[in-house]
């Protein structure tokens, strides 16, 4: 195990060498956009937050935002250091209409069997002019292909092998990739009533092979080639999209929850 950890640390250093921090990565861009889209005093929903607290990224520049972390998994949510947490289904959000100024969702939509229902719920609870910021994997990348061909137990084993030191990796969830290409993002977003204001593509460093002593170098070369070809051919591993609810809109044709089920229910830490 000590040898494996040494290999992982060495490969992470290689990632840092070939993909320096100055290079824009999707995770940095996601947090940059989250901060830019949120104003002082906004109410923000972190959809599928798990243990990650997005609060510090939203408060850059002294802005004060109220952030609600929502996730279906209670175990991961309990690890979230945020002040406001709610265990709930993203397809049945327990909030009234026009409630939030912004919604952020990072690498979650690929796990929804019916992303259009979640989009409809996000549209419903967003205020007119509010933004939905999403990130997720390219459903046609080699990573998605490998995920389709292997079991969830295999995914969990790879996460365990790639962990950093004594950190406890999060358990995996089944992936469907039904909102995971720029074309599908635009199509489903518009069907739900959103305006698509941006879809940005990223490659970045290989993250699933850091435990492999030699093969990881080949993946580094592969990712560098993908980055060179990305502007010409659109190759990417991850996409970040901004969807906006118009100030004037026609309600999308998805069924909504009964009014008596739509209540604000937030549990404190």
Secondary structure by P-SEA (a helix, b strand, c coil): caaaaaaaaaaaaaaaaacccccccaaaaaaaaaaaacccbbbbbbcccccccccccccccbbbbbbbbbcccaaaaaaccccccccccccccccccccccbbbbcccccccccaaaaaaaaaaaccccbbbbbbbcccccaaaaaaaaccaaaaaaaaaaacccccccccccccccccccaaaaaaaaaaacccccbbbbbbcccccccccccaaaaaaaaaaaaaaaccccccccbbbbbbbbcccccccccccccccccccccccc
